[in-house]
């Protein structure tokens, strides 16, 4: 499980650093395959180019955005890693071995 949380930590660290570092942005993009998919506002987006456009949009309008969370806990029932933000919000991420 530690290896999976290391992948999550790497992703969020690179995402947060990407707002001011082109090197971090390149590393963030490169942890995914060209045919990756993600969901944005309930709509599936396919391909690394869609991911790059998403990053462009996020950081163009929100240069000071950063993730805040309180570590990762594995939920055996849902098979997901979960975290809390200020104990008021629950965020759920599914960890895939390809990340």
ChimeraX attribute file (.defattr): number of C-alpha atoms within 10 A of each C-alpha:
attribute: neighborCount
match mode: 1-to-1
recipient: residues
	/A:1	9
	/A:2	8
	/A:3	9
	/A:4	16
	/A:5	16
	/A:6	12
	/A:7	17
	/A:8	19
	/A:9	14
	/A:10	16
	/A:11	17
	/A:12	17
	/A:13	15
	/A:14	20
	/A:15	21
	/A:16	20
	/A:17	17
	/A:18	20
	/A:19	20
	/A:20	13
	/A:21	12
	/A:22	11
	/A:23	11
	/A:24	17
	/A:25	18
	/A:26	13
	/A:27	15
	/A:28	21
	/A:29	19
	/A:30	12
	/A:31	14
	/A:32	15
	/A:33	12
	/A:34	13
	/A:35	9
	/A:36	14
	/A:37	15
	/A:38	13
	/A:39	9
	/A:40	10
	/A:41	6
	/A:42	7
	/A:43	8
	/A:44	9
	/A:45	16
	/A:46	14
	/A:47	14
	/A:48	18
	/A:49	14
	/A:50	14
	/A:51	19
	/A:52	15
	/A:53	10
	/A:54	14
	/A:55	17
	/A:56	13
	/A:57	11
	/A:58	13
	/A:59	15
	/A:60	10
	/A:61	9
	/A:62	11
	/A:63	12
	/A:64	9
	/A:65	13
	/A:66	13
	/A:67	9
	/A:68	11
	/A:69	16
	/A:70	11
	/A:71	13
	/A:72	20
	/A:73	13
	/A:74	15
	/A:75	11
	/A:76	8
	/A:77	6
	/A:78	10
	/A:79	11
	/A:80	16
	/A:81	20
	/A:82	19
	/A:83	19
	/A:84	16
	/A:85	13
	/A:86	10
	/A:87	9
	/A:88	6
	/A:89	10
	/A:90	11
	/A:91	10
	/A:92	14
	/A:93	12
	/A:94	12
	/A:95	15
	/A:96	9
	/A:97	8
	/A:98	9
	/A:99	13
